[in-house]
Amino acid sequence: MKITEEPRDAVRRKRDVLARLGRERDVWVATADAGGLPCLVALWFAWDGESLWLSTRLTNPTGRNLRDGRRARLAFGDTQDVVLIDGEVETYGAAGVPAAAAAAFTQRTGWDPRRDSATYAFFRVRPVAVQAWRGEHELPGRHLMRAGGWVI
């Protein structure tokens, strides 16, 4: 990407975001506890076409924050190719996670948290806002989803 390139239109940006969700394996997950203490970690994920599925232990800060706060901000890329996703979180124990979600996660990552430890949980993150930009020239029009609906 060069700053002299024309900004992508919303249709192209959405297509690029969806392609990224299909090919990336790691996502930065930002959460906060009840007191506002932030936590940022990278986690594996699987995209099912509507939600991102994450897994981590309920005994660590990220797991507790996802469960208790029910919100997260997810981020991909560097400062030259940013995707930010704000989402609402649902927590599932190993026994309660939908089979299709667990299978997709296992296939995508090569790891099945259900077989690892009872302290692992799955987290469904439903996007409510999505932003994407490549450099300052793409800041206008960066909002691709608001209130859970694509704006394009």
N, C-alpha and C positions, 0 to 999 in steps of 0.2 A: 504494500500500500504506500502510495506517495501522496503527500498533501496536495499535490496538483491534480489528483484524480477527482472527478466529479463525485459528489456524495451519492451513495446508493439510495434508491427510492425505498419506500416502506415494504413493498412486495419483495424486493431483493433481500432486504435486511431480515425479514421474517424467514425467507427461504434459507438464508445463511445460518440463522439461529437454529432452525430445525435440523439442518444438516450437522451442525456442531453437536446438538443433543444426541444425534445418532452415532457420532464417531468418537467423541471424547469419552474418557473413562473416569476422570477425576474432576471434582468441582470443589471450589473453596466454599465453605459453609460458615457463615457468620451468625452467631446467636448471642444472647445476653441472658444473664440470670435475673431474678426478681429485683436485685439491687442495681441492675444496670451494668454489671461487670461483663465486658465483652469477651467472646471466645471465637477464635478463627482457626479452623482446621481444614485440611483437604480430605475428602472422602470419595470412595468409589460410588458410582450411581448407575442406575438403569432408567431409561426413559421409556414410558409405555405409550407415548403419543398424547397423553394428557397430564401426566405427573412424573416427577422424578422420585425414584425410590432409593433411599439411603439406608445404611445399616451401621450402627455403632453400639457400644455398650451403654446401658442405662446408668451404669455406675460412674461414667465419666462426665465432665461438665457439659460437653456437647449433647450427649444423650439426655441428660436431665433438662437442659435448656430447651431442646426440641420438644420434649414431652410436656414440660410445664409452661413454657412460653407460647407454644403452638405457632410460632412464626420463625422464619429464617430468611436471610438474604444469601443467595448463591451467586457466585461469580466465576466467570471463565476469562481466560486470556490475560494479556498484558495491556499496558495502557494504549497500545495501538490497535487493539481489536477486543473491545470490551463487550461483554454480555452480563447484565445484572438481572437477576430474577428474584423478586420478592414473593414469598409463598406462605401459605397456611399449611400447618403440619398436623398430620394424624399419626398416632403411634400404634404399632401392632407388635404384640409379642410373637415369638416364634410359632406358637400354635395358632394364632389368629390371623397371620398375614395371608392375604389371598395367594393361592398356589401359583397362579400365573405370574404374579409380581415376584415371588421368591424364585421361581424358575428363571425369569428374565434376568434378575439380578445375578444369579449363579452363573448363567450362561455368559453374561457380559463380563463378569469379573473373574470367573474361575473359582469362586469361593462361595460356600453356602454357610452363612452365619448360624443357621439353625443347627448345624452339626458341630459347631465350634464350642459354644458355651450358652448356658441359659440366660446369661446377662445381656446377650445381644438382642436388640430389637430392630424392627424395620420402621422407617419413617416415610410416609407419603407426603411429598411436598407438592401442593397444587399451586401453580403460578397464579398470582393475582396481578402482577405487574412485571413487564419485561422491557428492558432498555437495551439498545445495541448501538454502538458507534465505533468508528475507526478514525480517531483524531478529532480535533476541534471543529473541523469543517462539517462533521456529521452530527454535532450536538443538536442542531435543530432537527426535529423529526425522530429523535432517538426513542421515544415512547411507542412501543409496538403493542403493548397490552396494558389495559387499565381495568380495574375492578373485575378481573378475571376474564375479560373478553378482548380478543384481538381487535385493534383499532383499524385494521386494514382488512 
